[in-house]
Protein backbone atom coordinates (compact mmCIF):
# COMPACT_ATOMS: atom_id res chain seq x y z
CA UNK A 1 0.00 0.00 0.00
CA UNK A 2 1.62 3.24 -1.16
CA UNK A 3 -0.10 5.64 1.25
CA UNK A 4 0.05 4.06 4.64
CA UNK A 5 -1.60 5.72 7.62
CA UNK A 6 1.05 7.30 9.85
CA UNK A 7 0.71 6.61 13.58
CA UNK A 8 2.79 8.08 16.41
CA UNK A 9 2.68 7.18 20.10
CA UNK A 10 4.24 8.54 23.26
CA UNK A 11 4.08 8.10 27.01
CA UNK A 12 4.01 11.14 29.30
CA UNK A 13 3.50 10.79 33.10
CA UNK A 14 2.32 7.21 33.34
CA UNK A 15 3.58 3.66 33.70
CA UNK A 16 3.85 2.64 30.01
CA UNK A 17 1.09 0.08 30.63
CA UNK A 18 -1.03 1.42 27.77
CA UNK A 19 1.85 0.87 25.36
CA UNK A 20 2.28 -2.66 26.70
CA UNK A 21 -1.42 -3.30 26.15
CA UNK A 22 -1.15 -1.90 22.61
CA UNK A 23 1.72 -4.30 21.91
CA UNK A 24 -0.53 -7.09 23.23
CA UNK A 25 -2.42 -7.04 19.94
CA UNK A 26 0.27 -9.65 19.21
CA UNK A 27 0.13 -11.11 15.68
CA UNK A 28 -2.46 -8.52 14.68
CA UNK A 29 0.48 -6.08 14.69
CA UNK A 30 1.54 -7.69 11.40
CA UNK A 31 -1.88 -6.89 9.89
CA UNK A 32 -1.59 -3.36 11.22
CA UNK A 33 1.89 -2.97 9.71
CA UNK A 34 0.41 -3.64 6.27
CA UNK A 35 -1.58 -0.39 6.42
CA UNK A 36 0.26 1.66 9.06
CA UNK A 37 3.67 3.30 9.17
CA UNK A 38 4.91 4.10 12.67
CA UNK A 39 6.44 7.49 13.34
CA UNK A 40 7.59 8.18 16.93
CA UNK A 41 6.79 5.08 18.99
CA UNK A 42 8.46 2.34 21.06
CA UNK A 43 8.72 0.38 17.80
CA UNK A 44 10.89 3.03 16.14
CA UNK A 45 13.82 5.14 17.26
CA UNK A 46 12.30 8.41 16.05
CA UNK A 47 12.76 11.20 18.60
CA UNK A 48 10.21 13.76 17.37
CA UNK A 49 6.71 13.41 15.99
CA UNK A 50 6.34 14.49 12.37
CA UNK A 51 3.15 14.82 10.28
CA UNK A 52 0.91 11.89 11.23
CA UNK A 53 -2.66 10.79 10.80
CA UNK A 54 -3.13 9.42 14.33
CA UNK A 55 -1.34 10.24 17.59
CA UNK A 56 -1.83 8.03 20.64
CA UNK A 57 -0.89 9.67 23.96
CA UNK A 58 -0.71 7.84 27.29
CA UNK A 59 0.02 9.51 30.60
CA UNK A 60 -0.83 12.80 32.23
CA UNK A 61 1.12 16.04 32.04
CA UNK A 62 3.46 16.61 35.01
CA UNK A 63 6.39 18.63 33.66
CA UNK A 64 7.52 21.10 31.00
CA UNK A 65 8.80 18.35 28.70
CA UNK A 66 5.37 16.65 28.77
CA UNK A 67 3.77 19.95 27.71
CA UNK A 68 6.26 20.33 24.85
CA UNK A 69 5.81 16.75 23.57
CA UNK A 70 2.01 16.98 23.83
CA UNK A 71 1.91 20.25 21.86
CA UNK A 72 4.27 18.76 19.26
CA UNK A 73 1.87 15.82 18.83
CA UNK A 74 -1.17 18.12 18.58
CA UNK A 75 0.58 20.25 15.94
CA UNK A 76 1.58 17.21 13.89
CA UNK A 77 -1.33 14.75 14.27
CA UNK A 78 -4.64 15.05 12.44
CA UNK A 79 -6.32 12.92 15.12
CA UNK A 80 -5.10 12.97 18.72
CA UNK A 81 -6.23 10.25 21.13
CA UNK A 82 -6.05 10.27 24.94
CA UNK A 83 -5.20 6.68 25.89
CA UNK A 84 -5.91 5.38 29.38
CA UNK A 85 -6.84 6.81 32.75
CA UNK A 86 -3.68 8.90 33.20
CA UNK A 87 -4.17 10.75 29.91
CA UNK A 88 -7.93 11.11 30.45
CA UNK A 89 -8.02 12.22 34.11
CA UNK A 90 -4.43 12.29 35.40
CA UNK A 91 -4.62 8.76 36.83
CA UNK A 92 -2.33 7.67 39.64
CA UNK A 93 0.27 10.41 39.03
CA UNK A 94 -2.45 13.00 39.83
CA UNK A 95 -2.72 11.65 43.37
CA UNK A 96 -0.03 14.20 44.23
CA UNK A 97 -2.36 17.07 43.23
CA UNK A 98 -3.74 17.30 46.78
CA UNK A 99 -0.30 17.86 48.26
CA UNK A 100 1.78 20.99 47.57
CA UNK A 101 4.67 20.26 45.21
CA UNK A 102 7.24 21.43 47.76
CA UNK A 103 5.95 18.86 50.28
CA UNK A 104 6.18 16.09 47.67
CA UNK A 105 9.77 17.03 46.83
CA UNK A 106 10.75 17.27 50.49
CA UNK A 107 9.30 13.84 51.24
CA UNK A 108 10.93 12.22 48.22
CA UNK A 109 14.37 13.81 48.39
CA UNK A 110 14.92 15.20 51.90
CA UNK A 111 12.75 13.63 54.61
CA UNK A 112 11.79 10.21 53.20
CA UNK A 113 12.74 6.92 54.81
CA UNK A 114 16.12 5.72 53.58
CA UNK A 115 17.14 9.03 51.95
CA UNK A 116 20.92 9.38 51.87
CA UNK A 117 22.65 12.62 50.88
CA UNK A 118 19.40 14.62 50.93
CA UNK A 119 19.17 17.13 48.08
CA UNK A 120 16.36 18.11 45.76
CA UNK A 121 17.61 17.62 42.18
CA UNK A 122 18.24 20.90 40.41
CA UNK A 123 20.10 19.93 37.24
CA UNK A 124 19.12 22.23 34.35
CA UNK A 125 18.68 19.13 32.17
CA UNK A 126 15.69 18.01 34.27
CA UNK A 127 12.30 19.25 33.07
CA UNK A 128 10.54 21.73 35.33
CA UNK A 129 7.80 20.04 37.39
CA UNK A 130 4.31 21.50 37.17
CA UNK A 131 2.46 22.23 40.41
CA UNK A 132 -0.13 19.61 39.45
CA UNK A 133 -0.53 16.69 37.07
CA UNK A 134 -3.03 17.53 34.33
CA UNK A 135 -5.12 15.34 32.04
CA UNK A 136 -4.02 16.03 28.48
CA UNK A 137 -7.31 17.66 27.40
CA UNK A 138 -6.47 20.57 29.74
CA UNK A 139 -3.44 21.34 27.56
CA UNK A 140 -4.53 20.54 23.98
CA UNK A 141 -7.67 19.58 22.04
CA UNK A 142 -8.31 15.83 22.06
CA UNK A 143 -10.34 14.08 19.37
CA UNK A 144 -10.97 10.68 20.99
CA UNK A 145 -10.62 8.97 24.37
CA UNK A 146 -9.73 5.29 24.95
CA UNK A 147 -10.76 4.44 28.52
CA UNK A 148 -9.10 1.89 30.76
CA UNK A 149 -6.10 1.31 32.95
CA UNK A 150 -4.92 0.21 30.53
CA UNK A 151 -7.31 -0.13 27.59
CA UNK A 152 -7.23 -3.74 26.43
CA UNK A 153 -5.49 -4.86 23.26
CA UNK A 154 -8.95 -5.52 21.79
CA UNK A 155 -9.97 -1.90 22.50
CA UNK A 156 -6.88 -0.66 20.63
CA UNK A 157 -7.57 -3.05 17.76
CA UNK A 158 -11.25 -2.12 17.42
CA UNK A 159 -10.55 1.61 17.68
CA UNK A 160 -7.68 1.62 15.18
CA UNK A 161 -9.38 -0.64 12.64
CA UNK A 162 -12.50 1.54 12.78
CA UNK A 163 -10.43 4.66 12.07
CA UNK A 164 -8.32 2.99 9.37
CA UNK A 165 -11.44 1.70 7.61
CA UNK A 166 -13.04 5.15 7.70
CA UNK A 167 -15.66 4.39 10.35
CA UNK A 168 -16.42 6.48 13.40
CA UNK A 169 -14.85 4.48 16.25
CA UNK A 170 -17.39 2.67 18.39
CA UNK A 171 -16.45 0.60 21.41
CA UNK A 172 -19.10 -1.95 22.39
CA UNK A 173 -19.92 -2.40 26.06
CA UNK A 174 -18.25 -5.81 26.27
CA UNK A 175 -14.88 -4.17 25.41
CA UNK A 176 -15.00 -1.37 27.97
CA UNK A 177 -17.00 -2.67 30.94
CA UNK A 178 -15.16 -3.19 34.20
CA UNK A 179 -17.65 -5.19 36.23
N, C-alpha and C positions, 0 to 999 in steps of 0.2 A: 504494500500500500504506500503510495508516494507521499500523501499528506497525512501523516500520523498525528494524532492528538497529543499535544505536549502537556505533560503533567509534572508538577513540582511539589515537593513535600518538605516540611521542616518541623522541628520540635522546638518549642520555646520553653517556658517553665512548666515542665511536666516530667513524666517518668519514662517516656519513650514507649509506653505500653501500647499506644494507638498504632505506632509504626509496626510493632511486633504483631499486632492483630492484623494489620494490613498485609504483612508478609505471610500470615497464616492462610491466605487464599491459596497457598501451596501451588499445585500444578496449574491452577487457573492463571497464575502469573504468566505462563507461556502464552496462553490465549490473549491475555492483556497486552503482552509485548508485541503481538502481531498488529495491533492498532494504536498502540501508545508508544511515545518516545519520552523517556524520563529526563527531565532537566535536573535541577537540584533535588537530591533525594539521598537516602542511605544506600541506594543501589549504584549511584554515580559518585564521582569525586568533584562535582561542580560546586564551586563555592558561593556563587551568586545566582539568584533567579533571573532568567531572561524571559522574553515574551513566551507566555504559556496559555493554554486553554483553561486548564484547571490547576488550582493551587490548594493543597490540603495542609491545614495548619493544626497541629496539636499543641497543647500547653497554653497557659495563661501568659500575661505580660508582666514581668517583675523587674526588668531593668532596661537601660537605654538601648542596649544591643537588641533586645526583643522588639522594642518599638521600631528600630531601624529595619530589621529583617521583615517585620510584619508590613510596614509601609512599602518596602521593596516588592514584596509579594503582591500587595494590592495594586501597585502601579504596573505590574507586569503580568498579572493573571486576569483573564476575562471573567472567570468564575472563581470565587474564593470561598472555601468551605471550612467552617469551624468543626474540628473533629474531636469529639470526646468532652468529658465534663470539665476538664481544666480550661480548654479553649472556650467553652460555652459559658461557664459561670465562675471560672477561677480555680475550681476543684480544690484538691488538698493544699496546693501552695497558698491559696487564699486564706487558709486558716490563720495565717499571721496577720491578717488585716485588722484584727481586733486588738492587736498589741502594737504599741508604737515601735517604729523601726529601730530606734536607738536601743530599746529594751531587748529586741530580738538579737541585735548585734552583740550587745553586752553579754547576754546569756550564752551565745554561741562561741564567742571569741575571748571573753574575759572571765566570766563568773561560772561557766558551766563545769560540770563534774569532769575531771580528767584533763582540763585545759592546762597545757604546759606552755611557757613563754607567751603569756597573754598579750595579744595585740590585735586590734581590728585591722584587717588588710586594707592597705591604702595605695596599692600599686596603680599607676595611671593606666595600665593595660586592662584592669578590671572594669567591666561596665558599671555605671552608676546605678545603684538600686533605687527603685521607685518606692515611695512611702507605702504603697499598697500593690497587691497583685490584681490585675484587671482582666476580665474576660476580653477576648479580642474584639468583640463588637463595640466596645467602648473606645477603641482606637481607630478602627477602619470599618467600612461597610462590608458586611458579610452577606453572601448570596444564599448559602445553604448551611444547615446544621446537621451533623451526624451525632446523635446522642449515644451515650454509653461510657463506661469506664472499664475497659475501652469498648468502642463499637466492635461487634463481632466481624470476623472475616466475611461472613455472608452479608452483613450490612454494607461493608465496603463494596463487595462484588455487585450487589443489587444496585446500589447508588451509582457506581461508575458505569455499569453496563447500561443503565437507563440513560445517563447523560450521553454516553458514546453513541447510543442508538437514536439519539434525538428525542427521547421521551422526557417529560417532567419526572424527576425522581419521586418515587413513591415507596415508602417502607411499610410493608404490611405489619400488623400488630405482632404476629408470631416472631418477627425479627427484632422487635424493639421492646418487648414486654420484659419486665424484671420481676415477675411474681412466680 
